[in-house]
Amino acid sequence: MVHVSIQHIIGTAALIGLAISAALAYQIIVGYVETSVLQSQLKQTAEYVSMSIANMISLTEFTYGILSTGTVTKRLSLPADLSGKTYIVRLVGEGGRYSVRVEIAGRSDLYATSPILVNSTATSMLILTDETVQEFENRNIRLLDESVRPQTYVYGGNPNIVIWCEKIGGVIYAGLGLRGSE
């Protein structure tokens, strides 16, 4: 007859509990490190896009009147993914202030923002966002460069992502877009 002592049962249960605790601690630490790395990559991407938009707006404002400009564009060189995850770049506006928001697709809690800081003397500026898309449609804005399709958001890594900027009737319009092959 097999006789198992209570000490062996307690010891085995303790070892199983210790193994489970170690695995959970490992998962928590790895998750924290992964989130920290992603947060840093999101912030760098948001700052890059924000700075590019601010530069394009300044360039458009400076060249308007000196040169006959149409749609000014800049192709963005964005990474294909961030730590193996798909991400979305969008422009957001609130109270006349605009910023770039970069978030992991499907994880709206994991994002970074960067304000679009423009030293503009322009009387008016309107950036295409989810909040201003209706105003764009009401003003019937059509870009002179028809190969650019304005977007309220883009998925990172697409090689056709551009920033576009155009001055129409004293108002500077800007946003994200995709350059089509049309």
Backbone as numpy.savetxt, mean C-alpha at the origin, in Angstrom:
# Nx Ny Nz CAx CAy CAz Cx Cy Cz
0.39 -59.04 35.10 -0.44 -57.88 35.10 0.44 -56.64 35.10
0.06 -55.67 34.28 0.82 -54.45 34.15 0.42 -53.51 35.28
1.46 -53.03 35.91 1.21 -52.11 37.01 1.90 -50.79 36.67
1.11 -49.74 36.43 1.64 -48.42 36.10 1.51 -47.55 37.33
2.63 -46.99 37.68 2.57 -46.13 38.87 2.06 -44.75 38.49
1.49 -44.10 39.43 0.94 -42.76 39.24 2.04 -41.77 38.88
3.27 -42.03 39.32 4.39 -41.15 39.01 4.71 -41.17 37.52
4.62 -42.33 36.89 4.87 -42.42 35.45 3.79 -41.69 34.66
2.56 -41.79 35.09 1.46 -41.09 34.42 1.65 -39.58 34.52
1.96 -39.11 35.70 2.19 -37.67 35.90 3.39 -37.20 35.09
4.46 -37.96 35.08 5.66 -37.60 34.32 5.39 -37.53 32.83
4.65 -38.52 32.31 4.32 -38.53 30.89 3.44 -37.34 30.52
2.44 -37.07 31.36 1.57 -35.92 31.12 2.37 -34.62 31.16
3.31 -34.50 32.06 4.15 -33.31 32.16 5.01 -33.14 30.91
5.58 -34.24 30.40 6.39 -34.16 29.18 5.56 -33.76 27.98
4.36 -34.31 27.87 3.47 -33.93 26.77 3.11 -32.45 26.89
2.78 -31.98 28.07 2.47 -30.57 28.30 3.63 -29.67 27.98
4.84 -30.09 28.34 6.04 -29.31 28.06 6.28 -29.22 26.55
6.08 -30.31 25.83 6.26 -30.30 24.38 5.25 -29.37 23.71
4.00 -29.44 24.16 2.96 -28.56 23.60 3.28 -27.10 23.91
3.71 -26.81 25.13 4.07 -25.44 25.51 5.22 -24.91 24.67
6.23 -25.75 24.45 7.37 -25.32 23.64 6.94 -25.03 22.20
6.07 -25.87 21.64 5.59 -25.65 20.27 4.78 -24.36 20.18
3.92 -24.11 21.14 3.12 -22.88 21.14 4.00 -21.64 21.30
4.99 -21.71 22.18 5.90 -20.58 22.37 6.67 -20.30 21.08
7.10 -21.35 20.41 7.81 -21.19 19.14 6.91 -20.50 18.11
5.67 -20.95 18.00 4.73 -20.36 17.05 4.48 -18.88 17.36
4.34 -18.56 18.62 4.10 -17.16 19.01 5.30 -16.30 18.65
6.51 -16.77 18.93 7.72 -15.99 18.64 7.89 -15.83 17.13
7.71 -16.89 16.38 7.85 -16.81 14.92 6.80 -15.86 14.34
5.57 -15.94 14.83 4.53 -15.03 14.37 4.85 -13.58 14.65
5.40 -13.31 15.82 5.77 -11.94 16.19 6.89 -11.42 15.28
7.89 -12.23 15.05 9.01 -11.82 14.20 8.52 -11.59 12.76
7.69 -12.50 12.26 7.16 -12.35 10.91 6.34 -11.07 10.77
5.52 -10.77 11.77 4.71 -9.56 11.74 5.59 -8.31 11.78
6.65 -8.35 12.57 7.57 -7.21 12.64 8.26 -6.96 11.31
8.70 -8.03 10.66 9.35 -7.90 9.36 8.36 -7.37 8.33
7.14 -7.92 8.32 6.11 -7.46 7.40 5.78 -5.99 7.63
5.67 -5.59 8.88 5.34 -4.20 9.21 6.41 -3.26 8.66
7.66 -3.65 8.78 8.76 -2.84 8.25 8.69 -2.74 6.73
8.42 -3.86 6.06 8.31 -3.85 4.60 7.11 -3.03 4.14
6.01 -3.13 4.84 4.82 -2.34 4.50 5.13 -0.85 4.62
5.79 -0.46 5.69 6.12 0.95 5.91 7.05 1.48 4.83
8.07 0.70 4.47 9.01 1.13 3.43 8.29 1.30 2.09
7.40 0.38 1.77 6.66 0.47 0.51 5.74 1.69 0.51
5.04 1.92 1.61 4.15 3.08 1.71 4.93 4.39 1.57
6.09 4.47 2.19 6.91 5.69 2.10 7.42 5.91 0.68
7.80 4.84 0.01 8.27 4.95 -1.38 7.17 5.50 -2.29
5.97 4.95 -2.18 4.86 5.40 -3.01 4.48 6.84 -2.66
4.43 7.14 -1.37 4.09 8.49 -0.92 5.08 9.53 -1.46
6.35 9.23 -1.33 7.38 10.16 -1.82 7.28 10.32 -3.34
7.01 9.23 -4.04 6.90 9.30 -5.50 5.72 10.17 -5.92
4.60 10.04 -5.24 3.43 10.87 -5.57 3.72 12.34 -5.28
4.32 12.63 -4.14 4.64 14.02 -3.80 5.59 14.63 -4.84
6.57 13.85 -5.27 7.50 14.34 -6.29 6.81 14.59 -7.62
5.89 13.71 -8.00 5.17 13.88 -9.26 4.26 15.10 -9.23
3.62 15.33 -8.11 2.76 16.51 -7.99 3.60 17.78 -8.08
4.74 17.79 -7.39 5.64 18.96 -7.46 6.15 19.17 -8.87
6.51 18.10 -9.56 7.00 18.20 -10.93 5.91 18.74 -11.86
4.71 18.23 -11.70 3.60 18.69 -12.53 3.33 20.17 -12.30
3.34 20.57 -11.04 3.08 21.98 -10.72 4.19 22.87 -11.27
5.43 22.42 -11.20 6.56 23.21 -11.66 6.56 23.35 -13.18
6.31 22.23 -13.89 6.41 22.27 -15.35 5.19 22.89 -16.01
4.05 22.93 -15.31 2.86 23.50 -15.91 3.08 24.99 -16.09
2.88 25.47 -17.27 3.11 26.89 -17.56 4.46 27.09 -18.24
5.45 26.25 -17.88 6.76 26.33 -18.54 6.72 25.48 -19.81
6.22 24.27 -19.63 6.11 23.33 -20.75 4.64 22.99 -20.96
4.34 22.60 -22.17 2.99 22.13 -22.42 2.92 20.67 -22.00
2.42 20.44 -20.79 2.42 19.08 -20.27 1.08 18.40 -20.48
1.14 17.12 -20.56 -0.06 16.30 -20.60 -0.10 15.54 -19.29
-0.26 14.26 -19.41 -0.25 13.40 -18.23 1.19 13.04 -17.91
1.61 13.35 -16.69 2.95 12.99 -16.23 2.82 11.67 -15.48
3.65 10.68 -15.85 3.56 9.37 -15.19 4.94 8.92 -14.72
4.91 8.05 -13.73 6.13 7.40 -13.25 5.79 5.95 -12.95
6.57 5.04 -13.51 6.37 3.62 -13.23 6.94 3.31 -11.86
6.16 2.61 -11.04 6.60 2.23 -9.71 7.27 0.86 -9.76
8.41 0.76 -9.10 9.11 -0.52 -8.99 8.80 -1.10 -7.62
7.75 -1.88 -7.55 7.32 -2.47 -6.28 7.70 -3.94 -6.24
8.00 -4.46 -5.05 8.32 -5.89 -4.95 7.12 -6.75 -5.33
7.40 -7.94 -5.83 6.34 -8.85 -6.25 5.45 -9.25 -5.08
6.04 -9.40 -3.91 5.28 -9.73 -2.71 6.09 -9.27 -1.50
5.46 -9.29 -0.35 6.14 -8.94 0.89 6.16 -10.18 1.77
7.33 -10.74 1.95 7.51 -11.98 2.72 6.58 -13.08 2.22
6.42 -13.15 0.91 5.60 -14.19 0.31 4.11 -13.92 0.34
3.71 -12.73 0.75 2.29 -12.40 0.85 1.92 -11.32 -0.16
0.73 -11.45 -0.73 0.20 -10.46 -1.66 -0.21 -9.22 -0.88
0.01 -8.04 -1.47 -0.34 -6.80 -0.80 -1.05 -5.84 -1.74
-1.75 -4.89 -1.12 -2.54 -3.91 -1.86 -2.04 -2.51 -1.52
-1.91 -1.68 -2.53 -1.54 -0.27 -2.33 -2.77 0.55 -2.68
-3.17 1.42 -1.76 -4.32 2.30 -2.02 -4.01 3.69 -1.49
-4.67 4.66 -2.07 -4.56 6.04 -1.60 -5.82 6.34 -0.80
-5.65 6.96 0.34 -6.79 7.31 1.18 -6.74 8.80 1.48
-7.90 9.38 1.65 -7.99 10.80 1.96 -8.99 11.04 3.06
-8.65 11.99 3.90 -9.56 12.35 4.98 -9.31 13.81 5.34
-10.34 14.60 5.22 -10.23 16.01 5.59 -9.22 16.79 4.78
-9.09 16.48 3.49 -8.15 17.20 2.64 -6.72 16.72 2.76
-6.47 15.75 3.61 -5.13 15.18 3.75 -5.14 13.79 3.13
-4.07 13.51 2.41 -3.99 12.24 1.71 -2.83 11.42 2.25
-2.97 10.10 2.14 -1.89 9.20 2.55 -1.96 7.94 1.72
-0.86 7.19 1.77 -0.76 5.90 1.09 -0.94 4.83 2.15
-1.77 3.85 1.85 -1.99 2.72 2.76 -1.59 1.45 2.02
-0.68 0.70 2.61 -0.26 -0.58 2.05 -0.66 -1.65 3.05
-1.43 -2.63 2.58 -1.93 -3.67 3.48 -1.77 -5.05 2.86
-1.67 -6.04 3.72 -1.62 -7.42 3.26 -3.03 -7.82 2.83
-3.15 -8.41 1.65 -4.47 -8.82 1.14 -5.10 -9.83 2.09
-6.33 -9.53 2.48 -7.06 -10.42 3.38 -6.75 -10.20 4.85
-5.85 -9.27 5.17 -5.50 -8.97 6.56 -5.55 -7.46 6.76
-6.73 -6.92 6.89 -6.86 -5.47 7.03 -6.26 -4.95 8.33
-5.90 -5.84 9.25 -5.26 -5.42 10.50 -3.75 -5.26 10.35
-3.19 -5.71 9.24 -1.75 -5.64 9.03 -1.48 -4.66 7.88
-1.17 -3.41 8.24 -1.00 -2.36 7.24 -0.03 -1.30 7.75
0.37 -0.41 6.84 1.18 0.76 7.19 0.69 1.92 6.32
0.77 3.11 6.87 0.39 4.31 6.12 1.54 5.30 6.11
1.54 6.14 5.10 2.52 7.22 5.00 1.82 8.42 4.38
1.90 9.58 5.02 1.22 10.76 4.46 1.88 11.24 3.18
1.07 11.80 2.30 1.58 12.41 1.07 1.81 13.88 1.39
3.05 14.24 1.57 3.41 15.59 1.97 3.80 16.40 0.75
2.95 17.35 0.41 3.17 18.18 -0.77 3.23 19.63 -0.35
4.31 20.30 -0.72 4.43 21.74 -0.53 3.93 22.37 -1.81
2.66 22.58 -1.90 2.06 23.03 -3.14 1.47 24.42 -2.97
1.70 25.24 -3.99 1.06 26.55 -4.03 -0.18 26.51 -4.91
-0.49 25.32 -5.39 -1.65 25.17 -6.27 -2.92 25.51 -5.50
-3.84 26.08 -6.20 -5.11 26.44 -5.56 -5.89 25.21 -5.17
-5.74 24.13 -5.93 -6.53 22.95 -5.64 -5.79 21.69 -6.08
-5.98 20.63 -5.31 -5.37 19.35 -5.64 -6.38 18.26 -5.28
-6.54 17.28 -6.15 -7.47 16.19 -5.89 -6.78 14.88 -6.27
-6.68 14.00 -5.30 -6.05 12.70 -5.51 -7.16 11.65 -5.55
-7.06 10.74 -6.51 -8.07 9.70 -6.69 -7.99 8.67 -5.56
-9.04 8.61 -4.75 -9.16 7.65 -3.66 -10.56 7.05 -3.71
-10.82 6.08 -2.83 -12.18 5.52 -2.75 -13.17 6.62 -2.41
-12.73 7.61 -1.62 -13.61 8.69 -1.17 -13.85 9.73 -2.26
-12.90 9.92 -3.19 -13.03 10.97 -4.20 -13.40 10.45 -5.58
-13.57 9.15 -5.74 -13.86 8.60 -7.06 -15.15 9.18 -7.63
-16.13 9.43 -6.80 -17.39 10.00 -7.28 -17.17 11.42 -7.82
-16.32 12.17 -7.13 -16.02 13.54 -7.59 -15.31 13.52 -8.94
-14.41 12.55 -9.14 -13.75 12.40 -10.43 -14.77 12.13 -11.52
-15.70 11.23 -11.23 -16.72 10.89 -12.23 -17.62 12.09 -12.52
-17.97 12.85 -11.47 -18.81 14.04 -11.67 -18.11 15.09 -12.50
-16.80 15.23 -12.33 -16.03 16.21 -13.10 -15.67 15.67 -14.48
-15.98 14.40 -14.73 -15.71 13.76 -16.01 -14.23 13.87 -16.40
-13.35 13.50 -15.49 -11.91 13.59 -15.71 -11.46 12.49 -16.66
-10.81 12.88 -17.75 -10.22 11.96 -18.71 -8.76 12.37 -18.89
-7.86 11.42 -18.71 -6.44 11.71 -18.85 -6.08 11.85 -20.33
-5.11 12.74 -20.60 -4.64 12.91 -21.97 -3.91 11.66 -22.45
-3.21 10.98 -21.54 -2.54 9.72 -21.86 -3.55 8.60 -21.68
-4.15 8.16 -22.76 -5.23 7.17 -22.68 -4.74 5.76 -22.36
-3.41 5.56 -22.36 -2.90 4.24 -22.02 -2.89 4.00 -20.51
-3.14 5.06 -19.73 -3.17 4.93 -18.27 -4.62 4.80 -17.81
-4.88 3.74 -17.05 -6.22 3.53 -16.49 -6.17 3.84 -15.00
-6.76 4.95 -14.56 -6.75 5.30 -13.14 -7.40 4.22 -12.28
-6.84 3.97 -11.10 -7.33 2.95 -10.18 -7.37 3.53 -8.77
-8.31 3.06 -7.96 -8.34 3.50 -6.56 -7.39 2.66 -5.72
-7.05 1.46 -6.19 -6.06 0.62 -5.52 -5.42 -0.29 -6.56
-4.24 -0.80 -6.24 -3.53 -1.74 -7.11 -2.93 -2.84 -6.25
-2.75 -4.00 -6.85 -2.04 -5.09 -6.18 -0.56 -4.93 -6.44
0.23 -5.00 -5.38 1.67 -4.83 -5.51 2.29 -5.89 -6.40
3.40 -5.54 -7.01 4.12 -6.48 -7.85 3.75 -6.42 -9.32
2.66 -5.77 -9.65 2.27 -5.63 -11.05 3.28 -4.69 -11.72
3.91 -5.11 -12.81 4.93 -4.26 -13.44 4.35 -3.05 -14.17
3.03 -2.96 -14.29 2.40 -1.87 -15.02 1.84 -0.77 -14.12
2.18 -0.78 -12.83 1.68 0.24 -11.91 2.40 1.55 -12.16
1.61 2.61 -12.28 2.18 3.95 -12.46 1.49 4.92 -11.51
2.17 6.01 -11.27 1.57 7.18 -10.64 1.32 8.14 -11.78
0.15 8.70 -11.84 -0.16 9.67 -12.88 -0.51 11.01 -12.23
-0.26 12.06 -12.98 -0.54 13.40 -12.47 -0.82 14.29 -13.68
-1.83 15.13 -13.55 -2.19 16.02 -14.64 -2.83 17.28 -14.06
-2.54 18.41 -14.69 -3.15 19.67 -14.25 -4.18 20.08 -15.28
-5.42 20.20 -14.80 -6.53 20.57 -15.69 -7.25 21.76 -15.07
-7.25 22.87 -15.77 -7.98 24.05 -15.30 -7.56 24.53 -13.92
-6.28 24.52 -13.63 -5.80 25.02 -12.33 -5.88 24.01 -11.20
-6.39 22.82 -11.46 -6.48 21.78 -10.43 -5.51 20.66 -10.79
-4.71 20.25 -9.82 -3.81 19.13 -10.03 -4.53 17.86 -9.61
-4.61 16.91 -10.54 -5.21 15.61 -10.28 -4.08 14.59 -10.26
-4.17 13.61 -9.35 -3.12 12.59 -9.26 -3.74 11.29 -8.74
-3.02 10.22 -8.94 -3.49 8.94 -8.44 -2.63 7.78 -8.91
-3.10 6.60 -8.58 -2.47 5.36 -9.03 -3.15 4.92 -10.32
-2.44 4.15 -11.10 -3.03 3.64 -12.32 -2.28 2.45 -12.85
-2.82 1.88 -13.89 -2.18 0.79 -14.61 -1.98 1.23 -16.04
-0.77 1.04 -16.54 -0.49 1.39 -17.93 -0.81 0.15 -18.75
-1.79 0.33 -19.63 -2.21 -0.78 -20.49 -1.36 -0.85 -21.73
-1.43 -1.95 -22.41 -0.66 -2.13 -23.65 -1.47 -1.70 -24.87
-2.57 -1.03 -24.62 -3.46 -0.62 -25.71 -2.88 0.53 -26.49
